[in-house]
Amino acid sequence: MVKYKQQVADMLAAHAALFKEFKKIHDEYVKDPRKWQEAFNEKGREIIPVLARWENSLCAKSESGRYGKFSSNLADKFREEIRGHFPKIDFIGMRARD
């Protein structure tokens, strides 16, 4: 398995309960953003640091040595893999339009 995909799989497994709760809210948010915005943002505040920690861990490993220039591409791939599981992840912290 590609390293960034393995990192995402490991993160989801290590924090299974948290991501299971977030998945429920995320899926409801997709259907009705206005109704679920507050709950989505609240649970999202717990998700953001977890994502950052695992992304930083992945990229820190690639920054050592001569392959450091690829770490931004690796971070993009990591985030894209996350979006495959949670398409609205980038909407954490946003406000629903009235």
N, C-alpha and C positions, 0 to 999 in steps of 0.2 A: 504494500500500500504506500502511496505517496506520503511523504513526511507531514505535510500540512493536513491531509485528510486523516492521518493517524492521530495527529494532535487534536483535531476536532473530536474524533471518536473517543479518545482518552478523556477529554474534557467533559463530554456529555456523560460518559460512564462515571467519572469521578464525582460529578455533581448531578446525578440522575434525578434525585427528588426535586431539586431546584428547577431544573430544566423541564421536568414533567409538569410542574405547577405553571411555569411560564408558557409552556406549549398550550395548555388549556386556555389561558388568558389571551395569548397571541391569536389563537384560532377564533376566539370570540371577537377580538379586536378587528380581525380581517372582515368579519361579517358586519359589525356595527361599531365603527371607530368612535363615534361620539359617546355612545353608552359606555364603552370599555376603556376610554382614554386614560382615565385616572388610575384604574387598576393596572393597566398595561405599563404606565410610567412608574408606578410604585414598585411593581415586581421587576421592571427593567432596571431600576436603580440597584438592585441586587445582582443583576446579570452583567452589567457593564464592567465592574471590577474583575469579575471572573474571566470574561473575554479578554480583557487587557492583560491580565496575568499570564494566561496561556499563550496569547499572541506574542507577548514580550519574551516569554520563555523560548518559543519557537524561533523568533528572529534573533535572539541573543546568541543562540547556538550557531546560526549561519553568519553572524557578523565577525566571528573570529576567523582569522586566516584570510586567504586571498579572495574568498567568495562573498565578502561583506556587501558588495554592491547589489546583490540579489535579494537582500532582506526586505526591501520595500515591495518587490514583486511577490515575495513569499507572504508578506502581511496581506496584500491584496487577495491572494489566492485563499488564504485562511478566512478572510472576511466573506469572500464569495461562497465558500463552502458553508459558512454559518448561514448566509442568506438562503442557501438551498434548504435548510431546515426551518428557518424563521425569516420568510421574505420581508416582513415588516420591521425587522430588528433596528433598522436605521431611523425608525420613527419614535424610538424611545425618547422621551423628553419633549416631544412636540405637543402642540395643543390642537385639538380638533377644531376645524373651522365651523363657525356658526352659520 
